[in-house]
């Protein structure tokens, strides 16, 4: 496989990943890209990376999102995103070790 072909696959995967991430987060991270939040990436010709100011915005919004309470459709409990991620990782590990089938999180109202 050529480098151009591989980069094409990487771009397609990134588009799908970030599209799914945006859907999952339901627009709750308030980062809106602005030209001044990006700069050329010196390690990848033609690539870009977040500026220090852009990264601060993304991380501040991500931290706010991690504290947000979500309602679990299964039991009705409210749980913050960060402990929810821990719980889902524990469920995945239990499934991979054959201890319990994996149960996904379902958003409640």
Phi, psi and omega in degrees: 000136181280162178298318179298319179295316179298316178296326176296317177295320179298316179297318178296316179298318180297319179299315179293318181299308184289331173295317178292321178298316179298320178294317181297318182281351177054038177067021186271352173264120190276024180280124174244120184297137175229150183306322182288351179272001181229155178214161177300141177271115182292342181272345181226102179306128181087351180271166177230163175214163179290143172285172177300317179295318178297317179295322177299318180296312181300312183293322178296317179292322179295317179298320177298318181295322181297336180271349182296139177270132177243147178264130179277122181296332184291307184245354180080358181289154173260134182217139178289154185302316184298307176295332176298316178298320177300315180298317181293325176295316178299320178295320179295316179299316179300319178295315181295331178272001178076019183271327182200144178292145181292135174241122181279161176277134176242128178296135172262181179278000000 
